[in-house]
Amino acid sequence: MSDDLRSPATDAEWLAYHTIRRDVLFDRRGRGADYNPAHPDEHRPNNHPLVLWHSDVPVAVLRIDIDNDVAIFRRVAVREDLQRRGFGRRMLTLAEHFARRHGCSRVDSHVDLAAVGFYERCGFQRVANAASHSATLLMTKSLTGANEIAGYYDRGLERDRLASGAGALELARTQALLERYLPAPPAVIADVGGGPGRYAVWLAERGYRVHLVDPIPLHMEQAREAAPALLASAEAGDARSLALHDASVDAVLLLGPLYHLTERADRVQALAEARRVCRPGGVIVAAAISRFASTLDGLRGGYLEDSAFAAIAAGDLRDGQHRNPTEHPGYFTTAYFHRPEELATECAAAGLAYVVTLAVEGVAWLLPDLDARLADARRRAVLLEALAALEAEPTLLGVSAHLIAIARRA
């Protein structure tokens, strides 16, 4: 099943749009007589009425008004019989993508007071406290970093990133760790931030029931193309506010979200959401990029000779905030690079029982002949055995490009 956020194009679609709005926002509040389906605001050039369709069924609506670089979310409503099933979260994710496509750097919304907590979990911030007579609160969300991240992944590079070189080593080692720590199939897995589904499809082929969640629509399209019948679901979503029910999965993979949540509070929120949807005793597998990855990659590839990259690497070392002001896709995008010890404290802050932090590629990602080593069965086995032997060594963790933290819901 898939979600699609689009403008009404037929009389039937306009009827669905107005029916949901009128029922949820007017009739149920005793204001049905105030509703005007012919209001001119619905058809102004920069105003965009939108319907969320779930498997061709209309489930939610909103209108996005574009004012220069600000998207204003208005009249957000989910069908009464379908509330508290994750459709609001999905619609906000798709609406933010819509805003980014229209060049917006910020979202504003006057939020019903009862929904403020939900919007905060979705990354919105209060602009000011509500007036005593007001039923709504102005909230805002910056899309600046999200725009850069989405633009990077919209290039489509992620689909083949794990096919060769250091990416292939990352894939092999991550798969080995998942085989070790995940429960046996047919366990239910939430692959949150799973990109185009490389791990989700691999797990589904092994008998797991996998729910793939990612904020990039292109990734969802690529995942559905790769395995149209294998995945239990593939939906747009935000790691900080998942549409999954409480205690509904046996394990949660966060093999990407912690990279791009640059504020600690957001990373802890994503880990807390993983805890919420995981059953007691279930496992959470969270990946991070090492604080030292850019400097080591710069030495390996000669990138430090470029003053722009040298400045990026220096920023990483200073505070972990990775920013790429260039157009070079090899220099990555907006991200946070962890010190190894931070993963334990973030897991603990989210209420998880932290188990261990492990190096994924170890020092081997710096080797010049990785493809040849991985292609030869004997040399591959030697390489992977050595990395497994060193994976938990504290003095070597930071040399690995990627780290994986294992935690459980107590």
C-alpha positions, 0 to 999 in steps of 0.5 A: 500500500502507498500514500500519495499527496496531490491536488484534487483534479476531478469533481469526485476528488474535490468532493472528498477534499471538502467532505473531510474538511467540513466533517472534521473541522466544522461539523464536529465543532458545531460550525457546519454552517460556516463552511464555504466550499467555494471560498476564493482562497481555495483557488488562489495561485499560490494556495494548494489544496491537497488530499492524502490518498492511501491506496486510492482512499482519501484519508486526510487533507490540508492546504499549503499556501506559499508565501515567498519561501514560507509554506503555511500549512492550513486546515490540516484534517484526518478523517475521524474514523482513521485518526491515530493510525499514522496518517497525520505523520505521513501527510506532514512528511509528504507536505514538507517534501511538497514545500521543499519542491516549491523552494520553501525554507520554512513551514508555519502552521497555526496548530490546535492546542491539543495537537501541539505535542504531536507537532513538536514530535514532528520537529516543529517549534513554538513561536510563542505561547498561545494567547489566553483567548486563542485555540491555536498556537503558531508553530514553525519548522525550518526546512533549510537543512532538510532541503539540502539533505533531500536534494542530496538524496534526490540525486539517486546515488544511494541506491548503488552506494553499497555495491562496491568499495567501502560501501560493499564492506559496509554492507557485508559487515552490517549484514553480519551484525544484523544476522547476529543481533536480530531475532529469527524470522519471521520477526517484524522489523521496522527499517527506519530511514532505510533509504531505497531498501537495500537492507529491507529487501535483504531481510524480507527475502530471509523471511522477515516482515519488514516495514520500510520508512524513509522521508525521501519519496524517491527512495520509496519508489526505488524500494517498491520497484526493487521488491513490489511484493516482498515488503510489508509496507514502504511509507514516507515518514520521519524517524522522530514521529513514526506511524507504527503502533506502540510495541508493534515490532520486534526490532528497529533499524536506524541505519541513517536517521542519526546521521541527519538529525543534527540536534541531540534532542532530535536524535534522542527523540528518534531513539525514543520513538524506536523504543516506543514501537519496539516490543519489550526485549526487542532490539534497536540497531542504530548507526552513526558516522564517526567524528573522524571519518572526513579527515581519514577519508581526506587522507585516503583520497587526497581530498584534504588538498582541497581547502574547501574539504579541509574546512569541512573536515576541521568543522567535523573534528570541532563539533561533529556538525558536517556541512558541505557548502560546495556542490561536490556530492562526494563531500556528503551533505548536512549531518552530525558525526558522532564520537563513539562514546556519545551513542551510549549516552543518547541511547540511555537518554531515550530510555533504552538499555544500551548494550554495545557500540561496534565498529562497522568497517574498522580500519579496512575501509581505508584499504585500496584493494577492497573490491579484490579482497571482497571478491575472493572468498578466502581473502574476504573471510580473512578480512571479515574475521579480522574486523570482527575480532577488533569491532569492540576495541575502544581504542579503535572505534573512531577509525571506523567510518561507521559505528553501530550501537546495539540497545534493547527495550527493557 
